Amino acid sequence: MKSPDKHNREMQNRVEQRLREIENMMNIEKVPFYETRKHQPENTQKPWLRKVIFGAKLFGLFVLTVVAIRIASALVSIVIFGALAFLMYKLFLESKFKNIK
């Protein structure tokens, strides 16, 4: 069996060795810092092509708006015609059909 004094020295050596390892880990050179930059693809679109695409999108939006207005107008016309027909029936024709029976 080891003597307590020998055991204490051994433990102290282990602790000192571990402390040196930790100190060495802290003194490692810092990792180089690389400044990031936004990725710019090599084949960027030409400026006029962006304008053409933007114009096509606006034209498509305009056509879609016109079509939506036409459809809404047709639906409103049908509803108004139906409401007028129902009103005419109620005012003028309903009483005549009741009198026939």
VOPAGU-2260 file (C-alpha; in pm, 1 decimal, decimal comma):
REM VOPAGU-2260
SITE   aa  ch    i         X         Y         Z
SITE  MET   A    0       0,0       0,0       0,0
SITE  LYS   A    1     114,1     352,6     -74,5
SITE  SER   A    2     200,6     591,3     195,4
SITE  PRO   A    3     -29,3     890,7     241,8
SITE  ASP   A    4     254,8    1129,4     163,3
SITE  LYS   A    5     329,2     955,4    -166,9
SITE  HIS   A    6     -41,8     947,6    -251,6
SITE  ASN   A    7     -73,9    1322,5    -180,2
SITE  ARG   A    8     224,5    1404,3    -403,4
SITE  GLU   A    9      80,8    1192,1    -682,4
SITE  MET   A   10    -256,5    1363,7    -657,3
SITE  GLN   A   11     -90,7    1705,2    -649,7
SITE  ASN   A   12     108,1    1616,7    -965,3
SITE  ARG   A   13    -213,0    1509,1   -1140,3
SITE  VAL   A   14    -387,8    1831,5   -1043,2
SITE  GLU   A   15     -92,8    2042,5   -1162,3
SITE  GLN   A   16     -78,2    1847,7   -1488,1
SITE  ARG   A   17    -449,8    1903,5   -1545,5
SITE  LEU   A   18    -414,9    2274,8   -1467,0
SITE  ARG   A   19    -132,0    2300,4   -1723,9
SITE  GLU   A   20    -354,8    2129,5   -1982,4
SITE  ILE   A   21    -637,1    2372,3   -1914,6
SITE  GLU   A   22    -396,7    2667,1   -1933,8
SITE  ASN   A   23    -261,4    2540,5   -2265,2
SITE  MET   A   24    -615,0    2507,6   -2397,8
SITE  MET   A   25    -684,3    2868,6   -2303,2
SITE  ASN   A   26    -365,3    2992,6   -2469,5
SITE  ILE   A   27    -442,2    2837,4   -2806,2
SITE  GLU   A   28    -428,8    3096,0   -3082,5
SITE  LYS   A   29    -759,9    3253,5   -3154,0
SITE  VAL   A   30    -948,4    3131,5   -3457,9
SITE  PRO   A   31    -916,4    3381,2   -3745,3
SITE  PHE   A   32   -1222,5    3595,0   -3801,7
SITE  TYR   A   33   -1354,1    3597,4   -4156,9
SITE  GLU   A   34   -1584,3    3883,4   -4240,3
SITE  THR   A   35   -1894,7    3761,6   -4418,9
SITE  ARG   A   36   -2021,4    3915,7   -4739,6
SITE  LYS   A   37   -2351,1    3883,9   -4917,8
SITE  HIS   A   38   -2339,1    3628,1   -5195,3
SITE  GLN   A   39   -2351,7    3788,7   -5535,5
SITE  PRO   A   40   -2411,5    3541,5   -5815,6
SITE  GLU   A   41   -2183,4    3580,4   -6114,0
SITE  ASN   A   42   -2463,0    3582,2   -6372,1
SITE  THR   A   43   -2675,8    3866,0   -6240,5
SITE  GLN   A   44   -2973,6    3971,4   -6449,4
SITE  LYS   A   45   -2930,9    4270,1   -6671,0
SITE  PRO   A   46   -3103,5    4586,1   -6539,9
SITE  TRP   A   47   -3333,7    4613,9   -6842,0
SITE  LEU   A   48   -3449,0    4254,4   -6792,0
SITE  ARG   A   49   -3562,5    4336,9   -6438,3
SITE  LYS   A   50   -3762,2    4631,1   -6572,4
SITE  VAL   A   51   -3923,3    4412,4   -6839,1
SITE  ILE   A   52   -4021,0    4152,0   -6578,5
SITE  PHE   A   53   -4159,4    4423,3   -6349,1
SITE  GLY   A   54   -4358,8    4572,6   -6640,1
SITE  ALA   A   55   -4498,3    4228,9   -6731,0
SITE  LYS   A   56   -4608,5    4176,8   -6370,8
SITE  LEU   A   57   -4784,3    4515,5   -6367,8
SITE  PHE   A   58   -4952,5    4441,2   -6700,6
SITE  GLY   A   59   -5069,7    4102,1   -6570,9
SITE  LEU   A   60   -5207,7    4268,9   -6257,8
SITE  PHE   A   61   -5390,3    4524,0   -6473,5
SITE  VAL   A   62   -5546,2    4252,3   -6692,4
SITE  LEU   A   63   -5647,2    4053,7   -6383,7
SITE  THR   A   64   -5811,5    4364,2   -6234,5
SITE  VAL   A   65   -6005,9    4437,0   -6554,3
SITE  VAL   A   66   -6128,7    4075,9   -6575,4
SITE  ALA   A   67   -6232,1    4080,2   -6208,0
SITE  ILE   A   68   -6425,5    4404,9   -6260,1
SITE  ARG   A   69   -6603,4    4260,4   -6567,5
SITE  ILE   A   70   -6705,2    3946,4   -6378,0
SITE  ALA   A   71   -6824,9    4149,4   -6079,6
SITE  SER   A   72   -7019,2    4379,5   -6311,0
SITE  ALA   A   73   -7191,2    4083,4   -6479,6
SITE  LEU   A   74   -7285,5    3929,5   -6144,4
SITE  VAL   A   75   -7422,1    4260,6   -6014,9
SITE  SER   A   76   -7624,6    4303,1   -6335,4
SITE  ILE   A   77   -7778,9    3957,6   -6289,2
SITE  VAL   A   78   -7864,0    4031,4   -5924,3
SITE  ILE   A   79   -8019,5    4368,7   -6011,6
SITE  PHE   A   80   -8221,5    4216,8   -6298,2
SITE  GLY   A   81   -8341,8    3938,2   -6068,5
SITE  ALA   A   82   -8438,3    4186,4   -5796,3
SITE  LEU   A   83   -8631,5    4401,8   -6046,6
SITE  ALA   A   84   -8808,8    4098,1   -6190,6
SITE  PHE   A   85   -8907,6    3982,4   -5842,4
SITE  LEU   A   86   -9029,5    4333,3   -5754,6
SITE  MET   A   87   -9236,5    4354,3   -6073,8
SITE  TYR   A   88   -9388,4    4014,2   -6001,6
SITE  LYS   A   89   -9477,4    4112,8   -5646,2
SITE  LEU   A   90   -9624,4    4449,0   -5746,3
SITE  PHE   A   91   -9813,5    4367,0   -6064,1
SITE  LEU   A   92   -9851,9    3996,2   -6131,9
SITE  GLU   A   93   -9904,7    3835,8   -5793,2
SITE  SER   A   94  -10243,5    3994,8   -5738,2
SITE  LYS   A   95  -10363,4    3883,7   -6086,3
SITE  PHE   A   96  -10266,9    3519,9   -6020,4
SITE  LYS   A   97  -10449,8    3525,8   -5684,9
SITE  ASN   A   98  -10764,6    3660,2   -5851,1
SITE  ILE   A   99  -10764,1    3380,2   -6110,3
SITE  LYS   A  100  -10778,6    3108,8   -5842,8
